[in-house]
């Protein structure tokens, strides 16, 4: 009995089972590594309520929607309603904390990285795939893809579409091809409700779908009918939201915000455009070099890689670059949707180049050095401290029934302080940036005058307030109001500058008519050997 038992224990594993367990163990180890690196890269901004201006607004509108207010009518922005609905859902589950959307953001990043790894193995080796996956993660901070940025949630959808279209081009079963294309188009419709800038991706996928149907020798009528179904699925999420806003009598506000206002913006301030382009070129240059070298390497190794997937990856990268410049606002984070594909495209270089070991090390070392992990923690710490300081000041001095006005600062203060918002335009650039002044359904000067006539209990401005890219008329109104009826109640560092909170004079304590600059406030911006601080309106 014992001998038989001993023989069974010593019996070797069946070969197939042994390989299966080794592959499973490797996949599990890679998944753990990806999740660990993802959490590490994303950790500096955990709990930061003001990491990025955009996600603050999405969070604010999402929470307001849960409380019965309506996007566009009560709080205005031009983003699709699906994005606000997503934030509303995350806050409904996770509460008002920024972790409600940051945790899903981490999950989306980890899922994206895992897909990149498994796709990269098909156009490279496991080692090369691991390198480009880590490059993707290390470059996320450089592209300003914060946890609540729309690009964070778009990337996994686009990667799923890449996987789907690659499978369609290999599959010869018409029924399976049609079902997969339907799923791809529906994903595209969902992506459009997160950000309309993915429209070029949708166009590319439509072209590829048409090509595949033609390649399978379907009739003109069959192709036409299929394309009609695809178009309907791609538009379905938008049509559902359009019907919803029409049912509550807000279709006009929805239509203007989503499909008109974007074309009414003026050109960006030239110096800001130049600054963005320099930043973009800086972060893109090494990745573009890797991708170009990878094209050369892939041509030599075309028998060992999935050539179809490699070409599709290049197409997705090019379309992402086009979507960046499509609307003339080259913000670095707009390029975030291209980051996974340009990293994927580099996989062959890091897998097959004769000097790949050296280049793998140098590329990872450069990316790690440029990430600025320590600086991110400092920036996030300044955000958390500033929001806590200003929220406490508002809670101390401003009655619950008073409104506050964030003219140039973090809009998340509205929800943190639980004070009323005096305007639909809670996103500060809508009233202070000349890039936006012709793109609203209201005159920014008239709206600012209306807000100031109501004498809000607090006005918040930042040290960049005097920059020439701001609307001089609204800036002059705010300066005049502060000079005549407000006192400086709080000043705090908020990377990359300072924030100042002005309290209406009648709310200020009797023994306090303003504060001096604390000696401990660090120098934020230097000109030569001189430290430039925010010039108070009362000076």
C-alpha positions, 0 to 999 in steps of 0.5 A: 500500500505504501509502496504503491503510494510512493510510486504514485508520488514519484511518478513524473507530471504529465508533460502537458500539465507541467508546461501548463503549470509553468505558464500559469506560474509565469503569467501569475508572476507577471500579473503580480509585478504589473499590479505592484508597479502600477500601484507604486507609480500611481501611489503619490496621488492617492487621496489627492483631491486636486491632482488635476483640474479636469478630474476635480470638475468631473468629480464635482459634476458627478457628485452634483448629479447624484444630488439632483443637479443636472450637467450642463444646466446646473454645472457646465462643461463640454465633455460627454455626459457619459464621463459625468455619469461614470464619475457619478457611478463611482462616487455612488459606490465609493462616496465623496472621497477621491479614492472613489475614482482613483481606485478604478483608475488604478484598476484601468491602468493595471488592466491596460498594462497587462494587455500591453504585455500580452500583446507585446509578446506577439510582436516580440519576446517576453523580455521585450514585452516586460520592458515596454510594459514598464515603460508604459507605466513609467511614462504615465506621470510624464503624460500627466495622465492622472487617475481621474483623467479621461485618458486613464479610462479610455486606454483599456477600451482602445486596447480591447478594440485593438485586440478585437480588430486583430482577431477579426483580421485572422478569423474567417467565420462571417458570423464570428467576425460580425459579432466581434465587430459589433462589440468593437463598435459598441466599445467605440460608442462607450469611448465616445461618451468618455471623450469625443477625441477618440472619433479618429479611432472610430473612423479607423475601425470603420475602415478596417471593418469595411476592408475585412467584410470586402475581403470576405467577399460579402455583397455590397448589400451585406456590407452596407447593412453591416455598416449601418448596424455598426454605425447604430451601435457606435452612436447608441450611447450618445443617442441614449444620453441625447434622449435623456436630456431631451426628456428633461427639457435640456436637449439644447444645453446638451447639444451646444455643450457637446457639439457646438462650443468646442468649435467656438474657442479662440486660439490658445495663448501662443506662449502656452502652445509653445510650452505644451509643444516643448513638453510634448516633444520632450516626453515623446522623443525617446519613445518615437526613437524606440518605435522607429528603430522597432519598425526597422527591427520588425522588418528583419524579424517579420517571420517571428512576429505577428505582422498584422498586429504590428501594423495595426499598432502603428496605425493606432499610434498614428491615429492617436497622434492625429487626434491630439492635434485635431482640435488645436490644443496640444495638451500633453495628456491628450497624447495619453491615448497614443502612449500604449501603442507607441510603447507596443510598437517598440516591443520588437526593438527591445526584443530582437536588437543585437544590443537589446540588453544595453538599450533595455537598461538605458531606456528603463533607467532614463524613464525612471529618472524622468518620472520624478517620483519624489517630486510627485509626492511633494506636489501631491502633498502641497495639494492636500495641505492647501485644500485642507487649509482653505477648506478649514478657513472657509468652514471657520469664517463663511456661514453655511448659506453663503456662496464662495467664488473660485475664480482661479483655483481648485474647483474641488473646494466647492464640494469640500467646503459644502458651500453653494456654487454661484455659477454654472461655470465652476471650472475656472478657465471658463471665466478667466481664459480668453481661449474660452471666452467666445465658446460659452453660451454666456458672456464671461464678463457679464457672468463674472459681474453677476457673481460679484454683485452677489458678494460671495463670502470668499474669492480664491485666486492663484499666483498665476492670476496676472498671467497675460493668457487670462481675460483682462476684463474679468480679472479687473472686475475681481481685482476691483471687488477684492480691493474694495470689499475683501481681506486676505484671510489665507495664503498657502502653497499649491503646486506650482504656485500659491493660492490666496483666499480673500474673505468678505470684509464683514465676515472677517474677525474684528481683530483681523484686517488681513495677514502678513506673508508667513516667513515660512512660505517657500519661494515658488518661482525665481527670476534670477536671484529674486523670489517672485511671490503673488502680488496681493490686490491690496498692495 
